[in-house]
Amino acid sequence: MNIFRQLRWKLTLSYTIVTVSAFLVVLLIMGGMLLPRIFIPNHYFDPPKLIDLLREDSAPIWSHILSKTPVDTELIRLLFQESDATITSSDFLRIGSMQFSVRTLAVLNALVIGTDGTLLGKSHDYYLPNSVIGQPFDTHQLQGLEAPLNAALAGETDANRLYNIFKPNNRLLLALPIFHVGSEEVNRVVGVVVVILDPLPSQADIPSHILKIASRSLLVFLLGVGIMGAI
Protein backbone atom coordinates (compact mmCIF):
# COMPACT_ATOMS: atom_id res chain seq x y z
CA MET A 1 0.00 0.00 0.00
CA ASN A 2 2.88 2.40 0.73
CA ILE A 3 4.28 1.75 -2.73
CA PHE A 4 0.92 2.55 -4.34
CA ARG A 5 0.55 5.70 -2.23
CA GLN A 6 4.00 6.90 -3.29
CA LEU A 7 3.22 6.10 -6.93
CA ARG A 8 -0.12 7.90 -6.71
CA TRP A 9 1.49 11.10 -5.39
CA LYS A 10 4.22 10.88 -8.01
CA LEU A 11 1.59 10.56 -10.75
CA THR A 12 -0.42 13.40 -9.24
CA LEU A 13 2.65 15.64 -9.06
CA SER A 14 3.71 14.81 -12.61
CA TYR A 15 0.18 15.39 -13.92
CA THR A 16 0.00 18.76 -12.14
CA ILE A 17 3.38 19.84 -13.53
CA VAL A 18 2.43 18.79 -17.06
CA THR A 19 -0.93 20.56 -16.82
CA VAL A 20 0.55 23.80 -15.53
CA SER A 21 3.34 23.66 -18.11
CA ALA A 22 0.85 23.07 -20.93
CA PHE A 23 -1.24 26.06 -19.89
CA LEU A 24 1.87 28.23 -19.71
CA VAL A 25 2.94 27.13 -23.19
CA VAL A 26 -0.54 27.95 -24.54
CA LEU A 27 -0.38 31.34 -22.82
CA LEU A 28 3.02 32.13 -24.34
CA ILE A 29 1.85 31.09 -27.80
CA MET A 30 -1.30 33.20 -27.55
CA GLY A 31 0.74 36.13 -26.23
CA GLY A 32 3.19 35.77 -29.09
CA MET A 33 0.32 35.82 -31.59
CA LEU A 34 -1.76 38.59 -30.03
CA LEU A 35 0.78 41.08 -28.68
CA PRO A 36 2.36 41.85 -32.09
CA ARG A 37 -1.10 42.96 -33.24
CA ILE A 38 -1.63 45.13 -30.15
CA PHE A 39 1.79 46.66 -29.67
CA ILE A 40 2.90 49.45 -31.95
CA PRO A 41 5.54 48.81 -34.64
CA ASN A 42 8.93 50.21 -33.70
CA HIS A 43 9.05 52.70 -36.58
CA TYR A 44 5.92 54.45 -35.26
CA PHE A 45 8.04 55.99 -32.50
CA ASP A 46 10.14 57.95 -34.95
CA PRO A 47 9.00 61.56 -34.24
CA PRO A 48 9.17 62.67 -37.90
CA LYS A 49 7.05 59.64 -38.78
CA LEU A 50 4.46 60.62 -36.18
CA ILE A 51 4.37 64.17 -37.53
CA ASP A 52 3.82 62.83 -41.05
CA LEU A 53 0.94 60.69 -39.75
CA LEU A 54 -0.62 63.74 -38.09
CA ARG A 55 -0.25 65.71 -41.31
CA GLU A 56 -1.98 63.01 -43.28
CA ASP A 57 -4.80 62.24 -40.84
CA SER A 58 -5.50 65.48 -38.97
CA ALA A 59 -4.11 68.47 -40.86
CA PRO A 60 -6.95 68.72 -43.45
CA ILE A 61 -9.61 68.89 -40.72
CA TRP A 62 -7.70 71.47 -38.71
CA SER A 63 -7.05 73.53 -41.85
CA HIS A 64 -10.79 73.93 -42.46
CA ILE A 65 -11.49 74.80 -38.83
CA LEU A 66 -8.64 77.26 -38.28
CA SER A 67 -9.05 78.97 -41.66
CA LYS A 68 -12.41 80.38 -40.54
CA THR A 69 -12.67 83.83 -39.00
CA PRO A 70 -13.39 83.85 -36.15
CA VAL A 71 -12.28 80.37 -35.17
CA ASP A 72 -15.10 78.24 -33.73
CA THR A 73 -13.67 77.23 -30.35
CA GLU A 74 -16.82 75.26 -29.51
CA LEU A 75 -16.29 73.11 -32.60
CA ILE A 76 -12.70 72.47 -31.48
CA ARG A 77 -13.96 71.37 -28.06
CA LEU A 78 -16.45 68.97 -29.64
CA LEU A 79 -13.79 67.61 -31.99
CA PHE A 80 -11.52 66.80 -29.06
CA GLN A 81 -14.40 65.05 -27.29
CA GLU A 82 -15.03 62.80 -30.30
CA SER A 83 -11.38 61.81 -30.75
CA ASP A 84 -10.28 58.58 -29.05
CA ALA A 85 -6.50 58.75 -29.74
CA THR A 86 -6.39 55.46 -31.63
CA ILE A 87 -2.83 54.67 -32.74
CA THR A 88 -3.31 51.22 -34.25
CA SER A 89 -6.30 48.99 -34.94
CA SER A 90 -6.33 45.35 -36.03
CA ASP A 91 -8.94 42.64 -36.66
CA PHE A 92 -7.60 39.36 -35.32
CA LEU A 93 -10.54 36.93 -35.15
CA ARG A 94 -13.85 36.44 -36.92
CA ILE A 95 -16.53 33.92 -35.88
CA GLY A 96 -19.50 34.02 -38.21
CA SER A 97 -20.84 37.57 -38.19
CA MET A 98 -18.88 38.45 -35.03
CA GLN A 99 -15.61 40.32 -35.50
CA PHE A 100 -13.03 40.66 -32.72
CA SER A 101 -10.57 43.52 -32.99
CA VAL A 102 -7.96 45.23 -30.83
CA ARG A 103 -6.95 48.87 -30.71
CA THR A 104 -4.02 50.73 -29.21
CA LEU A 105 -5.19 53.92 -27.50
CA ALA A 106 -2.62 56.54 -26.57
CA VAL A 107 -2.68 58.66 -23.45
CA LEU A 108 -2.08 62.08 -24.94
CA ASN A 109 -2.89 65.73 -24.46
CA ALA A 110 -3.28 68.27 -27.21
CA LEU A 111 -3.48 72.04 -27.56
CA VAL A 112 -4.53 74.31 -30.42
CA ILE A 113 -2.70 77.62 -30.46
CA GLY A 114 -3.47 80.50 -32.80
CA THR A 115 -0.89 82.54 -34.69
CA ASP A 116 -1.22 85.33 -32.10
CA GLY A 117 -0.43 82.93 -29.24
CA THR A 118 -4.05 82.55 -28.14
CA LEU A 119 -5.17 79.19 -26.79
CA LEU A 120 -8.01 78.03 -29.04
CA GLY A 121 -8.62 74.61 -27.53
CA LYS A 122 -7.28 71.75 -25.44
CA SER A 123 -8.05 68.05 -25.30
CA HIS A 124 -9.08 67.94 -21.62
CA ASP A 125 -10.50 70.62 -19.37
CA TYR A 126 -8.33 69.45 -16.47
CA TYR A 127 -5.11 69.69 -18.51
CA LEU A 128 -3.20 72.87 -17.68
CA PRO A 129 -6.07 74.28 -15.60
CA ASN A 130 -4.50 77.75 -15.49
CA SER A 131 -4.81 78.07 -19.27
CA VAL A 132 -8.08 79.64 -20.44
CA ILE A 133 -9.54 79.24 -23.90
CA GLY A 134 -9.42 82.55 -25.74
CA GLN A 135 -6.54 83.91 -23.64
CA PRO A 136 -2.80 84.11 -24.48
CA PHE A 137 -1.04 80.83 -23.75
CA ASP A 138 2.06 80.86 -21.57
CA THR A 139 4.56 78.64 -23.41
CA HIS A 140 6.64 78.24 -20.25
CA GLN A 141 3.97 75.91 -18.85
CA LEU A 142 5.31 73.15 -21.12
CA GLN A 143 8.99 72.35 -21.05
CA GLY A 144 10.54 72.27 -24.51
CA LEU A 145 7.54 73.81 -26.28
CA GLU A 146 9.01 77.15 -27.31
CA ALA A 147 11.39 76.02 -30.07
CA PRO A 148 9.00 73.62 -31.90
CA LEU A 149 6.12 76.08 -31.52
CA ASN A 150 8.08 78.99 -32.97
CA ALA A 151 9.24 76.79 -35.85
CA ALA A 152 5.66 75.73 -36.56
CA LEU A 153 4.37 79.31 -36.41
CA ALA A 154 7.06 80.27 -38.92
CA GLY A 155 5.70 77.65 -41.35
CA GLU A 156 8.52 75.14 -40.91
CA THR A 157 7.88 71.88 -42.77
CA ASP A 158 11.03 70.04 -41.69
CA ALA A 159 9.72 67.49 -39.19
CA ASN A 160 13.09 67.35 -37.40
CA ARG A 161 12.48 70.88 -36.06
CA LEU A 162 8.90 70.28 -34.95
CA TYR A 163 9.36 68.01 -31.94
CA ASN A 164 11.06 67.66 -28.60
CA ILE A 165 11.78 64.62 -26.42
CA PHE A 166 11.62 64.72 -22.63
CA LYS A 167 14.06 62.57 -20.71
CA PRO A 168 14.17 60.14 -18.94
CA ASN A 169 10.74 58.73 -19.92
CA ASN A 170 10.97 59.72 -23.61
CA ARG A 171 7.76 61.72 -23.59
CA LEU A 172 7.17 63.35 -26.98
CA LEU A 173 6.05 66.88 -27.78
CA LEU A 174 5.02 67.47 -31.39
CA ALA A 175 4.08 70.80 -33.00
CA LEU A 176 2.11 70.55 -36.24
CA PRO A 177 1.75 73.74 -38.29
CA ILE A 178 -1.68 74.16 -39.87
CA PHE A 179 -1.81 76.02 -43.17
CA HIS A 180 -4.65 78.01 -44.72
CA VAL A 181 -7.05 75.92 -46.79
CA GLY A 182 -7.46 78.54 -49.52
CA SER A 183 -5.45 78.15 -52.71
CA GLU A 184 -4.24 81.76 -52.65
CA GLU A 185 -2.89 81.53 -49.10
CA VAL A 186 -1.74 77.93 -49.07
CA ASN A 187 1.53 78.76 -47.27
CA ARG A 188 -0.01 80.95 -44.55
CA VAL A 189 -0.02 79.40 -41.09
CA VAL A 190 -3.38 79.69 -39.33
CA GLY A 191 -2.49 77.84 -36.13
CA VAL A 192 -0.50 75.08 -34.49
CA VAL A 193 -1.67 71.79 -33.01
CA VAL A 194 0.58 70.68 -30.15
CA VAL A 195 0.47 67.01 -29.13
CA ILE A 196 2.09 65.65 -25.94
CA LEU A 197 2.39 61.87 -26.17
CA ASP A 198 3.32 59.56 -23.30
CA PRO A 199 5.53 56.53 -24.07
CA LEU A 200 3.74 53.54 -25.56
CA PRO A 201 4.79 49.87 -25.58
CA SER A 202 6.31 48.86 -28.89
CA GLN A 203 6.91 45.48 -30.50
CA ALA A 204 10.45 45.60 -29.13
CA ASP A 205 8.92 45.24 -25.64
CA ILE A 206 7.02 42.03 -26.45
CA PRO A 207 9.52 39.54 -24.90
CA SER A 208 9.64 41.40 -21.57
CA HIS A 209 5.85 41.69 -21.42
CA ILE A 210 5.36 38.00 -22.23
CA LEU A 211 7.72 37.14 -19.37
CA LYS A 212 5.73 39.44 -17.05
CA ILE A 213 2.47 37.80 -18.04
CA ALA A 214 3.94 34.31 -17.57
CA SER A 215 5.46 35.11 -14.17
CA ARG A 216 2.26 36.71 -12.87
CA SER A 217 0.10 33.90 -14.23
CA LEU A 218 2.33 31.14 -12.85
CA LEU A 219 1.01 31.53 -9.31
CA VAL A 220 -2.60 31.54 -10.56
CA PHE A 221 -1.99 28.39 -12.59
CA LEU A 222 -0.26 26.67 -9.69
CA LEU A 223 -3.16 27.42 -7.36
CA GLY A 224 -5.98 26.95 -9.85
CA VAL A 225 -4.99 24.46 -12.51
CA GLY A 226 -2.59 22.68 -10.16
CA ILE A 227 -5.21 22.04 -7.50
CA MET A 228 -7.83 21.01 -10.06
CA GLY A 229 -5.31 18.74 -11.75
CA ALA A 230 -4.41 17.13 -8.44
CA ILE A 231 -8.11 16.53 -7.66
C-alpha positions as CSV (number, residue, x, y, z in Angstrom):
1,M,0.0,0.0,0.0
2,N,2.9,2.4,0.7
3,I,4.3,1.7,-2.7
4,F,0.9,2.5,-4.3
5,R,0.5,5.7,-2.2
6,Q,4.0,6.9,-3.3
7,L,3.2,6.1,-6.9
8,R,-0.1,7.9,-6.7
9,W,1.5,11.1,-5.4
10,K,4.2,10.9,-8.0
11,L,1.6,10.6,-10.7
12,T,-0.4,13.4,-9.2
13,L,2.6,15.6,-9.1
14,S,3.7,14.8,-12.6
15,Y,0.2,15.4,-13.9
16,T,0.0,18.8,-12.1
17,I,3.4,19.8,-13.5
18,V,2.4,18.8,-17.1
19,T,-0.9,20.6,-16.8
20,V,0.6,23.8,-15.5
21,S,3.3,23.7,-18.1
22,A,0.9,23.1,-20.9
23,F,-1.2,26.1,-19.9
24,L,1.9,28.2,-19.7
25,V,2.9,27.1,-23.2
26,V,-0.5,27.9,-24.5
27,L,-0.4,31.3,-22.8
28,L,3.0,32.1,-24.3
29,I,1.9,31.1,-27.8
30,M,-1.3,33.2,-27.5
31,G,0.7,36.1,-26.2
32,G,3.2,35.8,-29.1
33,M,0.3,35.8,-31.6
34,L,-1.8,38.6,-30.0
35,L,0.8,41.1,-28.7
36,P,2.4,41.8,-32.1
37,R,-1.1,43.0,-33.2
38,I,-1.6,45.1,-30.2
39,F,1.8,46.7,-29.7
40,I,2.9,49.4,-31.9
41,P,5.5,48.8,-34.6
42,N,8.9,50.2,-33.7
43,H,9.1,52.7,-36.6
44,Y,5.9,54.5,-35.3
45,F,8.0,56.0,-32.5
46,D,10.1,57.9,-35.0
47,P,9.0,61.6,-34.2
48,P,9.2,62.7,-37.9
49,K,7.1,59.6,-38.8
50,L,4.5,60.6,-36.2
51,I,4.4,64.2,-37.5
52,D,3.8,62.8,-41.0
53,L,0.9,60.7,-39.8
54,L,-0.6,63.7,-38.1
55,R,-0.3,65.7,-41.3
56,E,-2.0,63.0,-43.3
57,D,-4.8,62.2,-40.8
58,S,-5.5,65.5,-39.0
59,A,-4.1,68.5,-40.9
60,P,-6.9,68.7,-43.4
61,I,-9.6,68.9,-40.7
62,W,-7.7,71.5,-38.7
63,S,-7.1,73.5,-41.8
64,H,-10.8,73.9,-42.5
65,I,-11.5,74.8,-38.8
66,L,-8.6,77.3,-38.3
67,S,-9.0,79.0,-41.7
68,K,-12.4,80.4,-40.5
69,T,-12.7,83.8,-39.0
70,P,-13.4,83.8,-36.2
71,V,-12.3,80.4,-35.2
72,D,-15.1,78.2,-33.7
73,T,-13.7,77.2,-30.3
74,E,-16.8,75.3,-29.5
75,L,-16.3,73.1,-32.6
76,I,-12.7,72.5,-31.5
77,R,-14.0,71.4,-28.1
78,L,-16.5,69.0,-29.6
79,L,-13.8,67.6,-32.0
80,F,-11.5,66.8,-29.1
81,Q,-14.4,65.0,-27.3
82,E,-15.0,62.8,-30.3
83,S,-11.4,61.8,-30.8
84,D,-10.3,58.6,-29.1
85,A,-6.5,58.8,-29.7
86,T,-6.4,55.5,-31.6
87,I,-2.8,54.7,-32.7
88,T,-3.3,51.2,-34.3
89,S,-6.3,49.0,-34.9
90,S,-6.3,45.4,-36.0
91,D,-8.9,42.6,-36.7
92,F,-7.6,39.4,-35.3
93,L,-10.5,36.9,-35.2
94,R,-13.9,36.4,-36.9
95,I,-16.5,33.9,-35.9
96,G,-19.5,34.0,-38.2
97,S,-20.8,37.6,-38.2
98,M,-18.9,38.5,-35.0
99,Q,-15.6,40.3,-35.5
100,F,-13.0,40.7,-32.7
101,S,-10.6,43.5,-33.0
102,V,-8.0,45.2,-30.8
103,R,-7.0,48.9,-30.7
104,T,-4.0,50.7,-29.2
105,L,-5.2,53.9,-27.5
106,A,-2.6,56.5,-26.6
107,V,-2.7,58.7,-23.4
108,L,-2.1,62.1,-24.9
109,N,-2.9,65.7,-24.5
110,A,-3.3,68.3,-27.2
111,L,-3.5,72.0,-27.6
112,V,-4.5,74.3,-30.4
113,I,-2.7,77.6,-30.5
114,G,-3.5,80.5,-32.8
115,T,-0.9,82.5,-34.7
116,D,-1.2,85.3,-32.1
117,G,-0.4,82.9,-29.2
118,T,-4.1,82.5,-28.1
119,L,-5.2,79.2,-26.8
120,L,-8.0,78.0,-29.0
121,G,-8.6,74.6,-27.5
122,K,-7.3,71.7,-25.4
123,S,-8.1,68.1,-25.3
124,H,-9.1,67.9,-21.6
125,D,-10.5,70.6,-19.4
126,Y,-8.3,69.4,-16.5
127,Y,-5.1,69.7,-18.5
128,L,-3.2,72.9,-17.7
129,P,-6.1,74.3,-15.6
130,N,-4.5,77.7,-15.5
131,S,-4.8,78.1,-19.3
132,V,-8.1,79.6,-20.4
133,I,-9.5,79.2,-23.9
134,G,-9.4,82.6,-25.7
135,Q,-6.5,83.9,-23.6
136,P,-2.8,84.1,-24.5
137,F,-1.0,80.8,-23.8
138,D,2.1,80.9,-21.6
139,T,4.6,78.6,-23.4
140,H,6.6,78.2,-20.2
141,Q,4.0,75.9,-18.9
142,L,5.3,73.1,-21.1
143,Q,9.0,72.3,-21.1
144,G,10.5,72.3,-24.5
145,L,7.5,73.8,-26.3
146,E,9.0,77.2,-27.3
147,A,11.4,76.0,-30.1
148,P,9.0,73.6,-31.9
149,L,6.1,76.1,-31.5
150,N,8.1,79.0,-33.0
151,A,9.2,76.8,-35.9
152,A,5.7,75.7,-36.6
153,L,4.4,79.3,-36.4
154,A,7.1,80.3,-38.9
155,G,5.7,77.6,-41.4
156,E,8.5,75.1,-40.9
157,T,7.9,71.9,-42.8
158,D,11.0,70.0,-41.7
159,A,9.7,67.5,-39.2
160,N,13.1,67.4,-37.4
161,R,12.5,70.9,-36.1
162,L,8.9,70.3,-34.9
163,Y,9.4,68.0,-31.9
164,N,11.1,67.7,-28.6
165,I,11.8,64.6,-26.4
166,F,11.6,64.7,-22.6
167,K,14.1,62.6,-20.7
168,P,14.2,60.1,-18.9
169,N,10.7,58.7,-19.9
170,N,11.0,59.7,-23.6
171,R,7.8,61.7,-23.6
172,L,7.2,63.4,-27.0
173,L,6.0,66.9,-27.8
174,L,5.0,67.5,-31.4
175,A,4.1,70.8,-33.0
176,L,2.1,70.5,-36.2
177,P,1.7,73.7,-38.3
178,I,-1.7,74.2,-39.9
179,F,-1.8,76.0,-43.2
180,H,-4.7,78.0,-44.7
181,V,-7.0,75.9,-46.8
182,G,-7.5,78.5,-49.5
183,S,-5.5,78.2,-52.7
184,E,-4.2,81.8,-52.6
185,E,-2.9,81.5,-49.1
186,V,-1.7,77.9,-49.1
187,N,1.5,78.8,-47.3
188,R,0.0,81.0,-44.6
189,V,0.0,79.4,-41.1
190,V,-3.4,79.7,-39.3
191,G,-2.5,77.8,-36.1
192,V,-0.5,75.1,-34.5
193,V,-1.7,71.8,-33.0
194,V,0.6,70.7,-30.1
195,V,0.5,67.0,-29.1
196,I,2.1,65.7,-25.9
197,L,2.4,61.9,-26.2
198,D,3.3,59.6,-23.3
199,P,5.5,56.5,-24.1
200,L,3.7,53.5,-25.6
201,P,4.8,49.9,-25.6
202,S,6.3,48.9,-28.9
203,Q,6.9,45.5,-30.5
204,A,10.5,45.6,-29.1
205,D,8.9,45.2,-25.6
206,I,7.0,42.0,-26.5
207,P,9.5,39.5,-24.9
208,S,9.6,41.4,-21.6
209,H,5.8,41.7,-21.4
210,I,5.4,38.0,-22.2
211,L,7.7,37.1,-19.4
212,K,5.7,39.4,-17.0
213,I,2.5,37.8,-18.0
214,A,3.9,34.3,-17.6
215,S,5.5,35.1,-14.2
216,R,2.3,36.7,-12.9
217,S,0.1,33.9,-14.2
218,L,2.3,31.1,-12.9
219,L,1.0,31.5,-9.3
220,V,-2.6,31.5,-10.6
221,F,-2.0,28.4,-12.6
222,L,-0.3,26.7,-9.7
223,L,-3.2,27.4,-7.4
224,G,-6.0,26.9,-9.8
225,V,-5.0,24.5,-12.5
226,G,-2.6,22.7,-10.2
227,I,-5.2,22.0,-7.5
228,M,-7.8,21.0,-10.1
229,G,-5.3,18.7,-11.8
230,A,-4.4,17.1,-8.4
231,I,-8.1,16.5,-7.7
